[in-house]
Amino acid sequence: MTLSEGKRWPDSTSGWISQQVQIILTCWSSLLRGSVLNSGSMAKDRLKTSRDLNDRYFQRHFARLVGEHGGKWVVLVGGELIGVGKRKEVARLIQKARTMYPDSTPFASPIPTREELECVL
């Protein structure tokens, strides 16, 4: 069963797990702020806006990404999903993002698996 947005883990502690996933998501997002890949010198506010949009997308779609793409990497630009792939595909996805959005900064992040989240919980 995949975990889609709005659904809970199928167990009796789903409320507790939902709270823990939200805490982990908040921490994960904070940690990932340091992994924004800069594509040259950009204005700080443009970078902040792009980062905010990427963070918002990551938070809103985190459960779906874990359920469908756990163990892979995601590349976002300006809050838009560019692609999902294995680690060796990240460079190609970042290049695609830079080609599509030359004035924006791509964001690349690993997506944890459900098992990795359960270990943290």
Secondary structure, 3 states (H helix, E strand, C coil): CCCCCCCCCCCCCHHHHHHHHHHHHHHHHHHHHHHECCCCCCCHHHHHHHHHHHHHHHHHCHHHHHHHHCCCEEEEECCEEEEEECHHHHHHHHHHHHHHCCCCCCEEEECCCHHHHHHHC
